[in-house]
């Protein structure tokens, strides 16, 4: 469902006609070599496309306009091999709508001490050419990522890879559609927000549907489609005896399969990239969608429970960024704490809907009472997540802006077995500690829902926030509350000034 290799980042080199044709030929040859090497790097998931060296305002503007309308172009990787007077870039950058990464490198790694002459100096001017270019982007208040280092270094390629993933997720949001089955649940505040502001600012649209619309799709599913899914379940999971063929609850599994196929059909026909559900208004659904949501997320759909459309969009973006990387990505909720001073932990879970991409080993397919929603016992996948580094991220609407809050966490094994907890779950230690991380999250207004990932890092999400114009708050191993509170206050002033409220 998510194929990043179909996307492109354009490699754009700046220079000027003053240097003459021979120098410009060398500039182009060097640029082509760098672009080819970046394209071959496993760290960069999109195709790197070399573009002719730009030496005039008209050529720059034409390329920027072409990038805007190129459906597969996620953005530009720009580099000034020589000096490129930045006034040439103004009109192009004014009209450019695609993200920009500024690669500050040079073709040669080392100074050729014994042979360096003025011809070499005349050709290799990135050290000050990129500063000229950087000035104009700062003067124009343009967001971008600056990557500094030699182009063959792994660290440089890793940073460019993270940026291309973030740019791909941003492209994926533009014109994306998310389905909301039912409305916001109960009177929950954080799952609501300004959907019009989100469409203007972030590019995606949220479409509301009554649960009856989904029920109609579920009821139209054929028996053949149900049987095909049952075969997939039997092969992929450790199926509980009562759900196996001939088991007492096989009919419940058939109903879960019917719900999954109905949701798949609905989302596919509407070209949706994510969805939300609710357990307050289920109407004609026999059971709450659990297995269906888990499997749809595993296929790349974004999801938010209880009408949480912002988290559905965020999970989708995180899945795009994570495509092809080891580790899973899921909707998540901080459910309950282990407050032992010797080792404080969080148990993350939800009623049913944790993506099977974060499972350690083969998930168990089980059926249990839910105790909420007033429907038949739902089928779900039960599993633990593997230990390792991870993060939680929350996208919230503050009225005058959207804020992305990220907390680094370490997934750990459960202290003891959880034989009576029939849901998928993750145990983690927040960084720098549960008391500091939880207080920082709460001061920041982070939601009780999150996107969880063992595939991407805070760098991916910081790049994404920069591209999207989101406020970014990172809770990490060195976070302390006093500093975070100051950052929140400074940000409040910044965004008020940006809106002209204090001008």
C-alpha positions in Angstrom: 0.0 0.0 0.0 2.9 2.3 0.7 5.7 2.3 -1.9 8.3 5.0 -1.4 10.5 4.0 -4.3 7.8 5.3 -6.7 8.5 8.8 -5.3 11.3 11.2 -6.2 13.5 13.9 -4.6 15.1 16.2 -7.1 18.8 16.9 -6.7 19.2 20.6 -7.6 22.6 22.3 -7.9 23.1 26.1 -8.0 25.8 28.0 -9.8 26.0 31.0 -12.2 27.0 31.7 -15.8 30.0 33.8 -14.7 32.2 30.7 -14.4 32.0 29.8 -18.0 31.0 26.6 -19.8 34.0 24.5 -18.8 33.6 25.0 -15.1 29.8 24.5 -15.4 30.5 21.1 -17.1 32.5 20.1 -14.1 29.8 21.3 -11.7 27.2 19.2 -13.6 29.5 16.1 -13.7 30.1 16.4 -10.0 26.4 16.9 -9.2 25.4 13.9 -11.3 27.9 11.7 -9.5 26.6 12.8 -6.1 23.0 12.3 -7.2 23.8 8.8 -8.5 25.5 7.9 -5.3 22.6 9.1 -3.1 20.2 7.3 -5.3 22.1 4.0 -4.7 22.1 4.5 -1.0 19.9 2.1 1.0 19.4 4.9 3.6 17.4 7.0 1.1 14.0 5.3 0.2 13.0 7.5 -2.7 14.5 7.9 -6.1 17.0 10.8 -6.4 16.6 12.6 -9.7 19.4 14.8 -11.0 18.3 18.1 -12.5 20.4 20.4 -14.7 22.5 22.9 -12.9 20.6 26.2 -12.3 22.4 29.4 -13.3 19.6 32.0 -13.8 16.4 33.3 -12.1 14.2 32.1 -14.9 15.6 28.6 -14.7 15.2 28.4 -11.0 11.6 29.6 -11.1 10.8 27.1 -13.9 12.2 24.2 -11.9 10.3 25.2 -8.8 7.1 25.5 -10.7 7.7 22.1 -12.3 8.4 20.6 -8.8 5.1 22.0 -7.5 3.1 20.1 -10.2 5.1 16.9 -10.3 3.0 14.3 -8.5 5.8 12.1 -7.5 8.2 14.8 -6.4 8.4 14.9 -2.5 10.8 17.9 -2.5 14.2 19.4 -3.5 17.6 18.5 -2.2 19.6 21.7 -3.0 23.3 22.3 -3.0 25.5 25.3 -4.2 28.6 23.7 -5.7 29.9 27.2 -6.5 28.7 30.7 -5.6 25.1 31.2 -6.7 23.9 34.7 -6.0 20.8 34.3 -3.9 18.7 37.1 -5.4 18.4 34.6 -8.3 16.5 32.3 -6.0 13.9 34.6 -4.6 11.2 34.2 -7.2 11.6 30.5 -7.4 11.5 30.0 -3.6 8.5 32.3 -3.4 6.4 30.0 -5.5 7.8 26.7 -4.3 5.3 24.6 -2.3 7.5 21.5 -2.0 9.8 20.9 1.0 13.5 21.7 0.8 16.6 20.1 2.2 19.8 22.1 2.0 22.8 19.8 1.6 25.9 21.7 2.7 28.7 19.5 1.3 31.5 19.7 -1.3 32.5 17.3 -4.0 36.0 16.7 -2.6 36.3 15.5 1.0 39.8 16.8 1.7 41.8 19.8 0.7 44.4 18.7 -1.9 47.3 20.4 0.1 50.1 20.0 -2.5 48.1 20.8 -5.6 45.4 23.3 -4.6 45.4 26.4 -6.8 43.0 29.1 -7.8 41.3 27.0 -10.4 40.4 24.5 -7.7 39.3 27.3 -5.4 37.1 28.8 -8.2 35.3 25.5 -8.7 34.8 24.3 -5.1 33.0 27.2 -3.4 30.3 25.5 -1.4 31.7 26.7 1.9 30.5 30.2 1.1 28.1 29.5 -1.7 25.8 27.6 0.6 26.0 30.4 3.1 24.7 32.9 0.5 21.9 30.5 -0.3 21.2 29.9 3.4 20.9 33.6 4.0 18.1 34.1 1.5 16.1 31.2 2.9 16.4 32.6 6.4 15.6 36.1 5.1 12.5 34.7 3.5 11.6 32.8 6.7 11.5 29.5 4.9 11.4 26.2 6.7 14.0 23.6 5.5 16.4 21.0 6.8 20.1 21.7 6.7 22.4 18.7 6.4 26.1 19.3 6.8 28.9 16.9 6.0 30.6 14.9 3.2 28.1 13.4 0.8 29.6 9.9 1.1 29.3 9.7 4.9 26.6 7.4 6.4 25.4 10.1 8.8 24.7 12.5 5.9 22.8 9.9 4.0 20.8 8.9 7.1 19.7 12.5 7.7 18.7 12.9 4.0 16.9 9.6 4.3 14.9 10.8 7.3 14.0 14.0 5.5 12.8 12.2 2.4 10.6 10.0 4.5 9.1 13.0 6.2 8.6 14.7 2.9 7.0 11.6 1.5 4.5 11.6 4.4 3.8 15.3 3.8 3.1 14.5 0.1 0.8 11.7 1.2 -1.2 14.0 3.4 -1.9 16.4 0.5 -5.5 15.7 -0.7 -5.7 12.6 1.6 -9.1 11.5 2.8 -9.9 10.1 6.2 -13.2 8.5 7.1 -14.8 9.1 10.5 -17.4 6.3 11.3 -19.6 8.0 13.8 -18.8 11.3 15.5 -16.6 12.3 18.4 -17.3 10.0 21.3 -19.0 11.3 24.4 -17.7 14.7 25.4 -14.0 14.0 24.9 -12.0 17.2 24.2 -8.7 16.2 22.7 -10.1 14.0 20.0 -11.9 17.0 18.6 -10.4 19.9 16.6 -10.9 22.2 13.7 -11.1 19.9 10.6 -11.3 23.0 8.3 -8.1 24.4 9.8 -6.4 21.0 9.4 -7.4 20.8 5.7 -6.1 24.4 5.1 -2.9 23.9 7.1 -2.1 20.2 6.7 -3.7 19.2 3.4 -6.0 16.3 4.3 -9.8 16.2 4.7 -11.9 14.3 7.2 -15.3 12.9 6.0 -18.0 11.9 8.4 -20.2 8.8 7.9 -22.9 7.3 10.0 -22.2 3.9 11.3 -25.1 2.8 9.1 -23.0 3.5 6.0 -20.4 1.1 7.3 -23.1 -1.5 8.2 -24.4 -1.4 4.6 -20.9 -2.2 3.3 -20.5 -5.0 5.9 -23.8 -6.6 5.0 -22.9 -6.6 1.3 -19.8 -8.8 1.8 -20.0 -12.2 0.1 -19.6 -15.5 1.9 -16.7 -16.3 -0.4 -14.8 -13.2 0.7 -15.5 -14.2 4.4 -14.1 -17.7 3.8 -11.0 -16.3 2.1 -10.3 -14.1 5.1 -10.9 -17.0 7.5 -8.2 -19.0 5.6 -5.8 -16.1 6.1 -6.6 -16.0 9.8 -6.1 -19.7 10.3 -2.6 -19.5 8.6 -1.3 -16.3 10.1 -2.3 -16.5 13.7 -2.4 -18.9 16.7 -6.2 -19.3 16.6 -7.9 -20.1 19.9 -9.7 -23.5 19.8 -13.2 -22.0 20.0 -12.5 -19.9 16.9 -11.2 -22.7 14.8 -13.2 -24.4 12.1 -15.9 -26.4 14.0 -15.3 -24.4 17.2 -18.1 -23.0 19.3 -17.3 -19.3 18.4 -16.4 -19.8 14.7 -19.5 -17.7 13.8 -18.0 -14.7 15.8 -14.8 -15.0 13.7 -16.9 -15.1 10.5 -18.6 -11.9 11.7 -15.2 -10.3 12.4 -14.1 -11.2 8.9 -17.3 -9.8 7.4 -16.6 -6.5 9.2 -13.0 -6.4 8.0 -14.0 -7.0 4.4 -16.8 -4.4 4.6 -14.4 -1.8 6.0 -11.8 -2.7 3.4 -14.4 -2.3 0.6 -15.6 1.0 2.0 -12.1 2.5 2.5 -10.9 1.3 -0.9 -13.9 2.6 -2.8 -13.6 6.0 -1.1 -9.8 6.1 -1.5 -9.3 6.7 2.2 -5.9 6.5 3.9 -7.2 6.2 7.4 -10.3 6.1 9.6 -11.8 6.3 13.0 -14.3 4.3 14.9 -16.3 4.7 18.1 -17.8 2.2 20.6 -20.6 4.6 21.7 -22.7 4.3 18.6 -22.4 0.8 17.0 -26.0 0.4 15.8 -26.1 -2.5 13.3 -22.6 -3.8 13.9 -22.7 -7.1 15.7 -19.3 -6.6 17.4 -16.9 -3.7 17.8 -14.3 -3.8 15.0 -11.1 -5.1 16.6 -9.4 -7.6 14.4 -10.4 -5.5 11.3 -8.7 -2.4 12.7 -5.6 -4.2 13.7 -5.2 -5.8 10.2 -6.0 -2.6 8.3 -3.4 -0.7 10.3 -0.9 -3.4 9.4 -1.6 -2.7 5.8 -0.8 1.0 6.1 -4.1 2.6 7.1 -4.0 5.3 9.8 -6.4 4.8 12.7 -7.7 6.7 15.6 -10.2 5.4 18.2 -13.2 7.2 19.5 -13.4 9.6 16.6 -9.8 10.8 16.9 -9.2 11.9 13.4 -5.9 13.8 14.2 -4.3 10.6 15.5 -5.6 8.6 12.5 -3.8 11.1 10.2 -0.7 11.1 12.3 -0.5 7.2 12.4 -0.8 7.2 8.6 2.0 9.7 8.3 4.2 7.7 10.6 3.5 4.5 8.6 4.6 6.3 5.4 7.8 7.4 7.1 8.3 3.9 8.5 7.8 2.1 5.2 10.5 -0.5 4.7 12.1 0.1 8.1 12.4 -2.7 10.7 9.8 -2.3 13.5 6.1 -1.6 13.7 3.9 1.5 14.0 0.5 1.6 15.7 -2.2 3.6 17.3 -1.6 3.6 21.1 -2.9 4.7 24.4 -1.2 5.1 27.8 -3.5 2.8 29.7 -2.1 2.2 33.2 1.1 2.7 35.3 3.5 0.5 37.2 4.7 3.0 39.9 7.2 0.9 41.7 10.1 3.3 42.5 12.6 0.6 41.5 11.3 0.6 37.9 8.4 2.8 36.8 6.7 1.7 33.6 3.7 2.3 31.4 1.3 -0.3 30.1 0.2 0.8 26.6 -2.9 -0.8 25.0 -6.4 -0.1 23.9 -9.7 -1.9 24.0 -8.8 -3.8 20.9 -7.0 -1.7 18.3 -3.2 -2.2 18.5 -1.6 -2.9 15.1 -0.1 -6.3 14.6 3.0 -4.8 13.0 4.3 -4.2 16.6 3.9 -7.9 17.6 6.7 -10.0 18.9 6.2 -13.4 17.3 2.9 -14.9 16.1 -0.1 -13.1 17.5 -2.9 -15.1 19.2 -6.4 -14.7 17.7 -8.8 -14.8 20.6 -12.4 -13.8 21.6 -13.3 -12.3 25.0 -16.0 -10.1 26.5 -15.3 -6.3 26.3 -17.6 -4.9 28.9 -18.2 -1.7 26.9 -20.2 -1.0 23.8 -23.1 -3.3 24.5 -22.4 -5.7 21.6 -21.3 -9.3 21.1 -17.9 -10.4 22.3 -15.3 -9.1 19.8 -12.5 -11.0 18.2 -9.0 -9.5 18.5 -5.2 -10.3 18.2 -3.4 -10.6 21.5 0.4 -10.1 21.7 3.3 -8.4 23.4 5.7 -6.0 21.6 9.5 -6.7 21.4 11.9 -4.7 23.6 13.8 -1.8 22.1 13.8 1.9 21.4 10.5 3.5 20.4 8.5 6.7 20.6 5.0 8.0 21.2 3.7 11.0 19.3 0.6 13.1 19.8 -0.9 15.7 17.4 -3.1 18.3 19.1 -5.1 21.3 18.1 -4.4 24.4 20.3 -6.7 26.7 18.4 -4.1 29.0 16.8 -1.7 26.1 15.8 -1.2 22.4 15.8 1.4 20.9 18.2 3.3 17.6 17.8 4.5 16.2 21.1 7.1 13.3 20.9 8.4 11.2 23.8 11.3 8.8 23.4 10.6 5.5 25.3 12.2 2.1 25.8 10.0 -0.9 25.4 10.8 -3.5 28.0 9.4 -7.0 28.9 6.5 -7.2 31.4 7.6 -7.6 35.0 5.3 -10.6 35.2 3.0 -12.5 32.8 -0.4 -11.0 32.0 -2.5 -14.1 31.7 -5.9 -12.3 32.3 -5.3 -9.3 30.0 -6.8 -10.3 26.6 -5.5 -7.4 24.5 -2.4 -6.5 22.6 -0.1 -4.5 24.9 3.3 -2.7 25.1 5.3 -2.1 28.2 7.7 0.9 28.1 9.8 3.1 30.2 9.4 6.8 29.2 12.5 8.9 28.9 14.0 10.4 31.0 11.6 8.9 33.6 8.0 8.3 34.1 7.4 11.3 36.4 9.3 13.7 34.2 7.9 12.4 30.9 4.3 12.3 32.1 4.5 15.8 33.6 6.1 17.1 30.4 3.5 15.4 28.3 0.7 16.9 30.4 2.2 20.4 30.5 2.4 20.1 26.7 -1.2 19.1 26.3 -0.4 15.8 24.8 -3.4 13.5 24.2 -4.2 10.2 25.8 -4.0 8.7 22.3 -0.7 8.5 20.4 1.1 7.1 17.4 3.6 4.6 18.6 6.6 3.4 16.6 9.6 1.2 16.9 10.6 2.1 13.3 11.0 5.8 13.1 12.8 8.3 15.4 12.3 11.8 16.7 14.4 13.0 13.8 11.8 11.9 11.3 9.0 13.6 13.2 11.0 16.8 13.7 11.6 17.0 10.0 7.9 16.3 9.4 6.9 19.1 11.8 9.3 21.5 10.1 7.8 20.7 6.7 4.2 20.9 8.0 4.7 24.0 10.1 3.8 22.2 13.3 5.1 23.2 16.7 7.4 20.5 17.8 8.1 19.4 21.4 10.5 16.6 22.1 10.6 14.8 25.5 13.8 12.9 25.7 16.5 11.6 28.0 17.8 15.1 29.0 14.4 16.8 29.4 13.8 18.7 32.6 10.5 20.4 33.5 11.7 23.9 34.2 13.3 24.1 30.7 10.2 22.6 29.1 7.9 25.1 30.7 10.1 27.9 29.5 10.0 26.5 26.0 6.2 26.3 26.1 6.0 30.0 27.2 8.5 31.1 24.5 6.6 29.1 21.9 3.3 30.8 22.9 4.8 34.2 22.3 6.4 33.1 19.0 3.1 31.8 17.6 1.2 34.8 18.8 3.7 37.1 17.0 3.5 34.9 13.9 -0.2 35.4 13.8 0.2 39.1 14.3 -1.6 39.0 17.7 1.1 41.0 19.4 2.1 43.2 16.6 
